[in-house]
Amino acid sequence: MAARPYWKGQIRLALVSIPVEIFSATKSGATIAFNQIHEPTGKRIKYEKVVPGVGPVDADEIVKGYQYSKGHYVTFDEEELEAVKLESKKTLELTQFVEPKEIDPLYYERPYYVVPADDLAEEAFIVLREALRSANKVALGQLAMRGREYMVSLKPCGRGILLETMRYADEVNKAQGYFRDIGDDKPDEELLELAEALIDKKTSKFDPGKFKDHYVDALKELIEKKRKTGKRIEAEEEEPARGGANVIDLMAALKRSIEKPGAKAEGRKGSAKKSTAKKAPARKAAPARKRAAGGSR
């Protein structure tokens, strides 16, 4: 069965309109869903919609309400909400073009594939795609989907176009509030070279297929084990976490990481060997901040 479009409409650039369809570029993983169960009876717990002092209510008696002051609501039915007219409801107007590097990755939210809606739209679609590719620009605009208006970006993607919904400025927390207490001291040069050599050794082409959801696999195994035995599964004791290392331990840990048997350091291999081979005289005690590097506070 062919996938159903998530949105149908048109991309508009000045006086040019291109009918398109948008499809989700991702799908949910193999998540494990749990229900709440009444343990004494083994039956599933259900929830009723109730009104205090009234009791359970029918679904057709429920409307949407916005609380404008405590305990006071202005209510709407679905037809009233559908009546909200947005220019972007079936039109994605491209209003700005920017360099890709200007957009912080924090703003990107969810990807979608954009394709021409029919053969007549294909020529204009290809012109837009190739113009974006040639100019190395990202197109920005807004459109309404599923009851919300999104800021979106468009960029070439193979033979098609990739649309990504984006967060508005007030939805992104500024990093300064989280990073202000982190020191800006320069790292020890030898430690930096060792870390770079370790990164080089582990550098390879991106292959998402190498990453599996081990938690889901473990849950499936746990479910099957309990289904067969009916017994409570006792958690295995974990080894206590080791305390944080000071800067001397960090040096030793980086060297051991690079010098594992059979490991081949690439790129900075020569630089790393040179830096690890030299024997420095007794190191002076590191400043308090550096001694705490990687350690628990």
N, C-alpha and C positions, 0 to 999 in steps of 0.2 A: 504494500500500500504506500502510495506517494505521501511524503510529508505534507502537512497542512501549513499554509503560510501563517506566520504569527501576526502579520500586518500586511494590508494591501493599501496602496495609495500611489502618490506620485512625488518624485523629486523635482523641485522647481528651482531653476537657476535663471534668474531674470525672467525672460519671456519663454524660456524653454521648459517644457514639462515632460518628464519621463515616467511612464507607468511602471511600477516595480512591485515586487513581492519580497517580504523579509521572512527569513527562516532562522530559528534558533541555531546557533553554531555549537552549542554544548548540550549535554544531557546529564541527568542526575546519575550519580554512581550507584553501585549496588549497596545502598544503605539498608540497615536492619531497623525495622520499625517495631517498637514495643507498645503493647496496650497495658492499661492499668487493670489489674485483676484483684477481685476480692478473695484474699487467700483462703479463708475458711470454707468457701463454697466453690472456688475455682472459676467463678463467673466474671465476665467482663463488666467493668464499671461504666455506666452510661451517664451522660450529663443532660439535664433538662434545662430549658430556658425558663426562668421563673422571675416573677415580679414580687418584691417584698410586699406582704399583706394581700397579695392576689393569688399567688401560686403559679403553676405551669401555664404557659400561654401558647397559642397556635402560631405557626410560622407566618401566616398571612396577617397577623396583628402586629408584626414587627416592622418598624421603619428605622431609617438612619437619623441620628440626631447629633447636633454639635452643641457642646456645653459652653455657653457664653458667660455664665456665672455659676457658682456652686449650686447644683440642684436644679438649674434652669437650662432648658434645651430648646433649640429651634430645630424642627423635624422636617424631613424631606422623604418623599417616596422616590422610587427608581426613575420614574418618568421626569420628575423635576430635575434630578441630577443629570439625566441624559440630555436635557434641554440646554445645558451649558454649551455654548458655541465657541469652538476654538478654530482659528484659521489653520492650525497645524493638525487638525483632527484627521484629515486624509491627505495632507500635504506636508512634505518635508522641504522647507525652503532653505537653501544654502545661503547663509548670510555672511559668512566669514571664512577666510582661508589662512592657515597658519603653518609655520614650520613644525614638523613632528617633535623636535627637541624642546619646543616651547611648552608642551603639555606634560605636566607632572603625571607619572603613572598612577598616582593616588586617585586621579579623577576618573580613570577608566573603570567601568563597572561590569557590563556583560556584553559579549559579542554576538552579532547576528550576521548571516549571509544575505546580501542583497542581489537579486537577479532581475533582469527585465521581465515584465509581465507577459509580453508577447513578442512576436517577430518584428512588429512595427516599431517597438520601443528599443530594439537591440542596437540599432545604429547610433542613436543618441546616447545610449548607455555606454557603449564602447568609447565614444568620443570623450565623455566625462571621465571614464576610468583612465584612459591614456593621458588626458590632460593633467589629471592629478598626479599620475606617475611621472610624467615629464617635468612638471613643475616641482615635484617632491613636496607637495602640500597636503595638509589634512583639511577637509571641508567640515565646517561646523554648522549646525542648525538645531531646530527643535521640532518634535512631533509628539502627538498624543497616542498612547497605547494603554489599553486596559485601565482606563480611568485616571491616568496620570500623564502630565506633560514632561517629556525628557529632553535634556540637552544631549545631542548625539554628535558623533564624529564619523566621517567616511574616509576610507583610504583604499587604494587598489589591493586586491587579494587574488592573485592568479588571474583567471579569466573573469572574475567577479569583483565585487566591492564588499569590503568588511565594514559594517556599521557597529559602533560600540556606544551603548548608553553611558552617560557620564554623570558624575555627581556635581551638584551645584556647589558654589563656593562655600555656602554656609553649612554644607554637609561634611566638609573636610576639616579635621582638627589640625591646627598649625603645629608643626614639629617642634618649634622652639620651646613650647611648654613642657615637652618631654625630654629634650636633649640639653637643656640649659646647664644642668649640673655636671655634665660629662666634660672632663678636662680636655684641653686642646694641646697638650704637650706632644712633642714629636716622639715617636717610638724609638727604642734602641735600634741602631742601624743593623746590627747582626740579627736581632730578633725579626726585623722586617724582612731581611733577605731570606731567612729560613721560612717564614710564613709564605713569601712569594714563591719559593721553590716548591713548597708543599702544594700550593694552588696550581702551579704549572704541572706537577705530577698527576693531579687529579682532573686536569682539564681534558675534555673530550666533546664530541658533538652532542647536541641536545637530543635525547631519546626518551620521550615521556613513557614509552613502553617498559622501561626499566624500573619504574616506580609503581608499586602495588600498595593497595590499602590493606596493610597487615592487620589493622584493628578489626575490619569487617571479616577477614578470614578467621581471625581468632574467635570472634563472636559466633560465626557459623559452626566452628568446631565445638565451642562450648554448648551451643544449643543442641547439637546432635548428640553430644556426650550425655547431657542431662536427660534428653528425650529417651535414650536407650537405658540409662541406669535409674533415672528417677531420683537420684541422690543429690544432696546438696554438694556443690563443687567448692572445695576449699581453695582459697587463694594461696599461691605459692609465695613463700617469703622472699622478699627482694633483698639484695645486698645493700647495706647502708651506703648512701652516697658519700664519696670521698670528699674531704675538705678541699677548698680552693687552693691553688698553687701560688707561691710567690714568684717573682720574676725569674729566680734561678731555676725553679722547677719548670717554668714555662720554656726556658731555653732547652732544658733536657728533654722535655716532652716533644718539642718541635724537632729536635735532632733525631729522636727515636722514631718519630713519624716518617721522616725522610729515609732513614737508614734501615727500614725493615728489610729482612732477607728477600731478595728477588725483586725489590722495588726499583724502578728506573726513574730517576728524576730527569725531567725534560726541560728545555728552555733555559732555565737558570741553573742547571746542574753544575756547570763549572764554577759559577759564582758562589753557589751554596757550598761546594767542596772547599773552595778557597777560604771562605769565611769560617767554616767549621774546623778547618785544619789548624788555623793559627791558635796558639795557646796564649791566652791573655794572662797577665799576672793577676794576683788575687784581686777580685773585683771589689770595689768599694760598695758599702751598703747602699742599696737603692733608696731613693726618697720614699716617704710613706705611701704616696699615691701609687708609685710603681710596684712597691712590694705587695700592694693589695690587688694588683691586676689579676683578674680571673678568680679572685678569692671571695669568700662569703663575707658579708659585712655584718 
